[in-house]
Amino acid sequence: MTMAFPSSRLAPVLAAAALLAACSADKPDLAEEEAAASVPGAPPGGASDLRARRAAASDVRQSDDLVEFAYAYPRDAAVIPRLAEWLDNDRETRRDALLAASRRDQTAAEKAGFPYRRHSHLQKWQIVTNTPRFLSLSAEIETYKGGAHGMTSFATVLWDRNRARQLQPLDLFTSGEAFDAAIREPFCAGIKRAKAAKGIVAEEAPDSPFAGCPPASAQTVWLGSSDGRYLDRMTIAIAPYEIGPFAEGSYRINVPVTSAVAGAVKDAFQRDFLPID
């Protein structure tokens, strides 16, 4: 038996059905959206993938009479939950340290009758390379603590997607000594060229604090790639005072990944390097 509805009663029913269909089309099913979300480095599937996919680059700033603080990292790092968590913790640790030191120095300056000079910490993480396995990040850090001048330092982070863990570049090598031996010749030659480009003759006097060539493993190492697949080059970042007086500034020495360098790599990472010679 077919029941007929008056057109006056049927119209609202059809309108409601059409509205419900439109809403369903505009808003995909959450389960389907979560299943489609897939971010390298994040746990597979579920809401965590969805949150990671929606993550944005981070740029936190604070500027007042006490401090100037800035800490940023790119979206490529933000979409990896464990790496983003480490970066957020690092940011808060550095900001807390800056605030504590600034308040202490401000109080001391007031007691001594001296003007307080605002302290600062400015740090921005940037992508060195992003291969299928590794996300390599570099950071240049500018700090000021009220003295005659500020200071530059560097940081490095390497995220291993295969192992879902954070590494330091030297973790990929059998030892710091093996790394230094493999890289020493091109690294030291690069320092001489960089100094010459600034019109500076490298110190040779044995009693000079800046004579000779320091171990590359004691500096900041940034691993890079020219093809986006294999690690085949690196930069050694050297802060002021390491190989010259403050006036010389910092240095960035580019060094290729040679067969000697690749030979010092641990077996577990051999396939990720591509020597250029």
Secondary structure, 3 states (H helix, E strand, C coil): CCCCCCHHHHHHHHHHHHHHHHHHHHCCCHHHHHHHCCCCCCCCCHHHHHHHHCCCCEEEEEECCCEEEEEEECHHHHCCHHHHHHHHHHHHHHHHHHHHHHHHHHHHHHHHCCCCCCEEEEEEEEEEEECCCEEEEEEEEEEECCCCCCEEEEEEEEEECCCCEEECHHHHECCHHHHHHHHHHHHHHHHHHHHHHCCCCCCCCCCCCCCCCCCHHHCEEEEECCCCCCECEEEEEECCCCCCCHHHCCEEEEEECCHHHHHCECHHHHHHECCCC
